[in-house]
Protein backbone atom coordinates (compact mmCIF):
# COMPACT_ATOMS: atom_id res chain seq x y z
CA UNK A 1 0.00 0.00 0.00
CA UNK A 2 1.35 3.43 -0.88
CA UNK A 3 2.35 5.84 1.83
CA UNK A 4 0.44 9.10 2.07
CA UNK A 5 2.50 11.91 0.61
CA UNK A 6 3.41 14.95 2.60
CA UNK A 7 2.90 18.46 1.24
CA UNK A 8 5.83 19.50 -0.92
CA UNK A 9 6.78 15.92 -1.80
CA UNK A 10 9.28 16.15 -4.68
CA UNK A 11 7.52 13.26 -6.44
CA UNK A 12 4.50 15.53 -6.94
CA UNK A 13 6.52 18.20 -8.76
CA UNK A 14 5.61 18.60 -12.46
CA UNK A 15 9.26 18.68 -13.55
CA UNK A 16 10.01 15.41 -11.76
CA UNK A 17 7.00 13.73 -13.36
CA UNK A 18 7.91 15.12 -16.79
CA UNK A 19 11.43 13.69 -16.48
CA UNK A 20 9.99 10.27 -15.65
CA UNK A 21 7.58 10.43 -18.60
CA UNK A 22 10.40 11.34 -20.99
CA UNK A 23 12.55 8.51 -19.66
CA UNK A 24 9.74 5.97 -20.04
CA UNK A 25 9.08 7.18 -23.59
CA UNK A 26 12.80 6.85 -24.34
CA UNK A 27 12.89 3.30 -22.99
CA UNK A 28 9.90 2.37 -25.15
CA UNK A 29 11.45 4.02 -28.21
CA UNK A 30 14.71 2.18 -27.61
CA UNK A 31 12.87 -1.12 -27.23
CA UNK A 32 11.00 -0.57 -30.49
CA UNK A 33 14.23 0.33 -32.29
CA UNK A 34 15.87 -2.78 -30.87
CA UNK A 35 13.06 -5.00 -32.11
CA UNK A 36 12.57 -3.49 -35.57
CA UNK A 37 15.94 -1.87 -36.29
CA UNK A 38 17.45 -4.78 -38.14
CA UNK A 39 14.27 -6.43 -39.38
CA UNK A 40 12.68 -3.40 -41.05
CA UNK A 41 15.58 -1.05 -41.64
CA UNK A 42 18.32 -3.61 -42.18
CA UNK A 43 20.58 -1.86 -39.69
CA UNK A 44 22.17 -3.82 -36.87
CA UNK A 45 23.70 -0.54 -35.67
CA UNK A 46 20.23 0.98 -35.25
CA UNK A 47 19.12 -2.06 -33.24
CA UNK A 48 22.18 -1.80 -30.99
CA UNK A 49 21.66 1.94 -30.52
CA UNK A 50 18.05 1.24 -29.54
CA UNK A 51 19.20 -1.30 -26.98
CA UNK A 52 21.71 1.16 -25.58
CA UNK A 53 19.05 3.87 -25.38
CA UNK A 54 16.64 1.55 -23.59
CA UNK A 55 19.27 0.41 -21.08
CA UNK A 56 20.64 3.86 -20.29
CA UNK A 57 17.21 5.46 -19.95
CA UNK A 58 15.93 2.51 -17.91
CA UNK A 59 18.84 2.97 -15.51
CA UNK A 60 18.23 6.73 -15.31
CA UNK A 61 14.54 6.10 -14.62
CA UNK A 62 15.51 3.84 -11.72
CA UNK A 63 17.97 6.47 -10.40
CA UNK A 64 15.36 9.25 -10.52
CA UNK A 65 12.81 7.08 -8.71
CA UNK A 66 15.41 6.30 -6.04
CA UNK A 67 16.30 9.99 -5.66
CA UNK A 68 12.62 10.91 -5.39
CA UNK A 69 12.03 8.35 -2.65
CA UNK A 70 15.09 9.50 -0.71
CA UNK A 71 14.07 13.16 -0.96
CA UNK A 72 10.56 12.28 0.22
CA UNK A 73 11.95 10.39 3.23
CA UNK A 74 14.20 13.32 4.12
CA UNK A 75 11.24 15.68 3.89
CA UNK A 76 9.19 13.46 6.21
CA UNK A 77 12.03 13.39 8.73
CA UNK A 78 12.80 9.68 8.69
C-alpha positions in Angstrom: 0.0 0.0 0.0 1.3 3.4 -0.9 2.4 5.8 1.8 0.4 9.1 2.1 2.5 11.9 0.6 3.4 14.9 2.6 2.9 18.5 1.2 5.8 19.5 -0.9 6.8 15.9 -1.8 9.3 16.1 -4.7 7.5 13.3 -6.4 4.5 15.5 -6.9 6.5 18.2 -8.8 5.6 18.6 -12.5 9.3 18.7 -13.6 10.0 15.4 -11.8 7.0 13.7 -13.4 7.9 15.1 -16.8 11.4 13.7 -16.5 10.0 10.3 -15.7 7.6 10.4 -18.6 10.4 11.3 -21.0 12.6 8.5 -19.7 9.7 6.0 -20.0 9.1 7.2 -23.6 12.8 6.9 -24.3 12.9 3.3 -23.0 9.9 2.4 -25.1 11.4 4.0 -28.2 14.7 2.2 -27.6 12.9 -1.1 -27.2 11.0 -0.6 -30.5 14.2 0.3 -32.3 15.9 -2.8 -30.9 13.1 -5.0 -32.1 12.6 -3.5 -35.6 15.9 -1.9 -36.3 17.5 -4.8 -38.1 14.3 -6.4 -39.4 12.7 -3.4 -41.0 15.6 -1.0 -41.6 18.3 -3.6 -42.2 20.6 -1.9 -39.7 22.2 -3.8 -36.9 23.7 -0.5 -35.7 20.2 1.0 -35.2 19.1 -2.1 -33.2 22.2 -1.8 -31.0 21.7 1.9 -30.5 18.0 1.2 -29.5 19.2 -1.3 -27.0 21.7 1.2 -25.6 19.1 3.9 -25.4 16.6 1.5 -23.6 19.3 0.4 -21.1 20.6 3.9 -20.3 17.2 5.5 -19.9 15.9 2.5 -17.9 18.8 3.0 -15.5 18.2 6.7 -15.3 14.5 6.1 -14.6 15.5 3.8 -11.7 18.0 6.5 -10.4 15.4 9.2 -10.5 12.8 7.1 -8.7 15.4 6.3 -6.0 16.3 10.0 -5.7 12.6 10.9 -5.4 12.0 8.3 -2.6 15.1 9.5 -0.7 14.1 13.2 -1.0 10.6 12.3 0.2 11.9 10.4 3.2 14.2 13.3 4.1 11.2 15.7 3.9 9.2 13.5 6.2 12.0 13.4 8.7 12.8 9.7 8.7 
